[in-house]
Amino acid sequence: MQGKSGMQSLKNNKPAALLIIIGSLVWSLTMVKSGLCWDAKCVGGIGFWGPNGHDGVWHIALINHLANDSLEMPVFSGSDLKNYHIGFDLLLSLFVRFFHIPAQTLYFQIIPPIVAVLIGFLTYLFVERWTKSKKGAFWATFFVYFGGSFGPIVSLIRDGHIGGESTFWSQQAISTLINPPFALSLVALLVILLILLKYEEKKTWKKFAVLVLLIAITTQIKVYAGILTISALLAVGLYDLVLKKNTSYLALATTSLVISLLLFIPLNKNSSSLVVFQPFWFLETMMALSDRLGWPRYYEAMTNYKAGGNFVKGVPAYIVAFIIFWAGNMGTRIVAGTENFRWIKSWNKLSPIKVFMVVLTTEALTAPMLFLQKGTPWNTIQFFYYYLFFASIIAGIAFENLIKDKSHQVRIILVCALLVLTLPTTYATLQHYLPSRPPARLPNDEIEALKFLSKNERGVVLTYPFDSYAAEQAVVNPPRPLYLYESTAYVAAFSGKPTFLEDEINLNITDYEWRARRKEVEEWLKNLDQKETYAFLRKNNIKYVYWVKGQRASLGETQLGISRIFENKSVDIYQVD
């Protein structure tokens, strides 16, 4: 019934329906070209745009391995998967297994448009039901799809062109789908909010159970979303307990916490050790790095004040840096502050949804200011993505309140100003995804080789260690083959076989001791002792060796105890005798 009434609402509001269609199409442009032939006759193989050459390939590897009933780390054979939320990949693996849809087709062409439409539809539906304002719901949906930073203004002044989506560190709305677990978690959060609206009207055990289940699933899809949701619900529970003597929300939050932990801990026992306390890293690097705001003199001043214990100058310097970070990322969504101010003035009369949003956004803003992730410090900026998403919703409500009592001419001027200041971020980012030539590709010869390998019996594949120097030399001639693009999981992804060592980036993020294994491989390649080299293959259960032409060991194949089972112009595949 909820879906039907929502569709009916959109049917009666054609501008909103058109906005969702356009927004979904624009978002999908960041994904749908990847994994397909990038030239007319498919001579160059399949292409990957933006970060899809690494992140997308990782997800394909994980999806294919989960579809084969494996909880082994696909790029670190012999080790269980750990410190990673698998909800999104597990869901797609079910489609791969039962409907035999290729993982790359699901990941790049099918799921992104569906998720984009769901986010827009659910945003509109939630805001309309919450505020009883169709226009407020329209503008909230607009900000969710097109919200951008003031980075393009900085880029235009400094460099003479429109760019700079992440000048102030955070990705913006246009990049939502390139992080599919984040995008799917937004769908889950919006469904939770819609049910919370119903739960507020009438509390039943059925709604309680559904909410607990959804929150637990959300934690598996994206742990950041789970942390923010449960902690915000705990705050709602305490707020209701103190002001209204009501324990229902506190019970909901504590039950959700327990169930979520029971599902999360088995695969993430050591995840807490990945988080380190390092306040204001994003503020400092925003000022220091040339690919961010890049204000080195300010960076030197603020860090010198900090190092010298000069709090009189240091505290104001960091406060200004924080304001720049916040306002720069917010862009036109900064109008949300007017609505937030109205809420704060009536803090003791807030509805549970408002308390939920206030707490969630406060935590999402605070967490990256204080904590980093070991190995890949910038990963905690993903907390801030949720801040921007909910700020978009609040900004839509605030913008409608701002213009509703204005004259027709003033409304037109304000709307035009909004479009001019908001849309450049979307335009700038799409420049990375619209060119016909991608930055990375999987050549046809490797596709043929990996398809052959996928049809062989399961076994560990040894690949050549990623050569960062060779990759740097290849930068001048894109699209680069994946083995010269970045350390990726492409052999595991497209062969469906576990690899001994691939994708050092994700191994770093998930805290595996991969450097010792890489050293082992490098020493094996140089080793001239036949017994030792063969013993290495047997000890590590290696069944196949996958080498692109030019990659080889010091000893020959016979001396290594391997036999060639596949060869084309670019690839050799060997099987351990």
Helices and strands as residue ranges (DSSP letters): H 2-11, H 14-28, E 46-48, G 50-53, H 55-67, H 87-99, H 103-105, I 106-110, H 111-131, H 134-146, H 151-159, G 173-178, H 180-201, H 205-221, H 223-244, H 248-264, G 265-267, G 271-274, E 275-277, H 281-288, H 296-307, H 311-330, G 331-335, H 336-345, G 347-349, H 352-370, E 371-373, G 377-381, H 382-403, H 408-422, H 424-430, E 440-442, H 444-454, E 460-463, H 468-473, G 474-476, E 480-481, G 482-484, H 490-495, H 504-509, H 514-526, H 530-539, E 542-548, H 557-560, E 562-567, E 571-576
